[in-house]
Amino acid sequence: MALAKGDVGGAPIGWDGKTLLEMLEESERLFQETGRYQGIDRLELKEGDHFRYERAFAKLRGALVAARETALHISASPIVRNIGELCFALYTPEGDSIAVSTGIIVHVHTMSEALKWMVRNNYERDPGIRPGDIFTNNDPAVGNVHTTDVHTMVPIFWEDELIGWASGVTHEVDIGANTPGHDPVTPTSRFEDGFHLTCERIGENEHIRQDHRLRSQRAVRSPLYWDLDEKCRTAGAYLIRDAVHRFIAEEGIGYYKRFTREVVEEGRRIFMARVRERLLPGRYRAAAFSGIPLKDEAWQPRARQDFICHAPMEVVIGRDGGFFLSMEGASAPGAHAFNCAEGPMQGAVWVLLSQMLVYDGKVNDGSYLALRHYFPPGTWCNAGDPQLAYCTSWAFLIPAFTGLFRCLSRALFARGYREEVVSGYGFTGDAIQGGGVLAVNGEYWPAANFEMSAVGLGASAVHDGLDWGYAMWNPESDQGDAELWELLEIGIPYLARRVKANTAGYGKYRGGSGWEAVRVLVGNRDAELYMGRGDGPTFMGCGIFGGYPQATSYRLWSKGSELMDRVSKGQPYPVGDDPDSGEFEELLGGEVTRRPNAMMFPTIFHDRDVLHYVLSGGPGCGDPLERPGQRVVDDMNEGIFSERIARDVFGVVASRDEKQGKWMLDEEASEGRRQEIRRLRAERSLPFEEFWRQERQRIEGRRLGEPVRRMFRESMSLSQAWAQEFRAFWKLPEGFEP
Amino acid sequence: MDRRVVEDLIDGRLSWPQLKEIISHPKDPARFQVIMEVLRERLGWQEPVLLPLAEHLYVVQKGTERVVRCDCGCEFGDYRENWKTKARVFVRDDESLLREIYPRMMHSDPQWMVLREFYCPGCFTLLEVEAVPPGYPVLFDFQPDIDGFYEWLGLPLPSSARA
């Protein structure tokens, strides 16, 4: 049989007789030499016929959005079907994104990395890339955030040439890791991270191979969801491929090829223009931290240590408009589930800049090409070791990039665009995960809740943050109906969802509020549940211009509760929790566990056990004493702040009007309280020199907790520059280690 | 953008629908000039204000120096040095100090992370909060390239402000 293009040893499938690898190398060379995508100087198609050009982009963008909206109905998973944890994108043959759908667009760039990995490994030669092939990837070390995000990549051919890729991603309910769920917290290496598919060809001739289907359905705990998600991704990719074929039939192959080049270059130029339009040259710095206490709880001996992820960030904007982001000084990776590869870090930069700077531009890999970045190799944010665990990279990645919002916000504020300031965002940590077995029929139900995709957004400099409505990785966040989650998590119905008081970061403008949920176990043989959150011993991010970080979370449950007895007697039961008053203890009885560490390792629960969890608020902006008193009282009436926090943080005194059932502002008492707080600030604060002297003594005497010392030592050993800066700031001798 | 709208923006008087309208529209290139006009008028300082650095903080041309100044008049020295080193500092580094402002268990463990509050020594306004592990070097949040910025805008630096 004669060899065809794309077969092992066949003719090249790239443009003009080139291989894909040659195309990628040429693209990178041209960018290196000219600073422009494919060396494009003039946007000839745009200049020649602006309307045709914009219509062409709208056609592709529309096809991608339509593919997503159509394909998600194939999925049975509420995560995909209802919350929208999927997205699609169209790529050049080399793997650069041209246009994207709505949805979880953080993956647009990670899929780009996976495609480039295939090109660099010469998949064209072996295993070959042919019309009708279907590839899949979920390997974080290749181009993904974590294993549970699964990509399907379909080559698009026109005659004998590969003219692009249609790709889609869905977030799985379960990924077959060492515990049930999608963001496991217990893995310490790749070998516990779940099912890996490293850019594998899973289908030929438009047919997903049976061996792959059988293998994958045995590799995860929720095979039905897996199978239908795979069909959803594949169908979406086919819809895009068909749309591209229609586009070419209407516009011509020549137009398509040139257009896809120009539109990426235009995306790059739009980003550059936005930098000059909205920011200003200078140096910006921030730092974020995630404290992970595993000393007492980790399963594996080598994982039993408390540690802090250090995410320093420096953004330098040059006079030429160049944008450089560095995480020099980042701490080390380790034997835990939270390591991160470079690809997802790039994806996170891209998704946040898309939201902050180019939300009205052409969102594609042009924005990615417009900035330079440095994620130091060998650190948690560019671990470079495929044998590490990456299944819950988000636990570090999400806090790390709060710094980017603050850096950009300082520029936006200085420039006068105060409406664009955002102080950060809440921690989209997993509410509950795991699963259980029903007593009645032994059926397994997964706990794969995605309601954390609706946390508080940080405050702006002119407005409060969005309440319970933001996820940094998906601009279309949605908490989903409780009834929807109950269909999936059948053994743990909701008792309540409620605004969580005091989760909004304090400030002149407060952060968006968080919320809480209470669930009860019913009808189970047993259930194993856990929570993946990293904001227990550390705040996630912080506020800006005097705003405070949002409150941390905590873990709370009652085992053997008296709930059913109380319900049968018509007595009240908790619909939330006030940690200052102990609502749970008072109303539920049983054995109550209340601990400050929100990250919870798998724990066995039984019927009648009641579980509570917190969904994060966002950080604040500005001095809380400047928040108008009436606004604080309005917050109190909405359950966002308690009387104590209003009084002690905002200096607002209110009295309860029981007739109206409302808090009423006491202006005079509030003025007095605010003066009192200012006096307290003057009395208790120190001149900087005294603060510096005391702090230095503490460091010199090594009176720092073990996780803090470990973090400093890791950062200093991985970065000489950061070590020098640390020692210089505290005037410590050469070679000093905390 | 109309000057009155800019004043309302600064004062936080715009509703969300009004703000959404502004966010959804192309940016007005003259915003910086308009906001500076409003701020300079409100501050009423003799010396030219070059840049708003943060809520309450401005870079001001004072003779040949560029200094950071709070709107209460308190100065923090050269803008190329971290203004925080001239601030008053209060560190919430134990359980009771964190509990003053957060509910039980809804704050950091002070062994892992403290809150540093930086106040203006003149008016004791809270200017910045750092959430960092103990011993972390104080962050120098923002060092603007003022000359480069005015070049971008194609504007002359206010009189006697050329470095």
Interface residues (C-beta under 8 A of the other chain):
Chain A: R276 E277 R278 L280 P281 G282 R283 Y284 R285 A286 A287 F289 G291 I308 I317 G318 R319 D360 R406 C407 R410 A411 F413 A414 R415 G416 Y417 R418 E419 E420 A461 V462 H463 A501 N502 T503 Y506 K508 Y509 G536 P537 T538 F539 G541 C542 G543 I544 F545 G546 G547 Y548 P549 A551 T552 S553 Y554 D578 P579 D580 R594 R595 P596 C621 G622 D623 P624 L625 E626 S642 I645 D648 V649 R678 R681 A682 R684 S685 L686 P687 F688 F691 W692 E695 R698 I699 L704 G705 P707 V708 M711 F712 E725 F726 F729 W730 P738
Chain B: V6 L9 I10 G12 L14 W16 L19 I22 I23 S24 K27 P29 R31 F32 V34 I35 M36 L51 P52 L53 A54 E55 H56 K84 T85 K86 A87 R88 V89 F90 V91 E100 I101 Y102 P103 R104 M105 M106 H107 S108 D109 Q111 W112 M113 L115 E117 Y119 P121 F124 T125 L126 L127 E128 V129 E130 A131 V132 P133 P134 G135 Y136 P137 V138 L139 F140 D141 F142 Q143 P144 D145 G148 F149 E151 W152
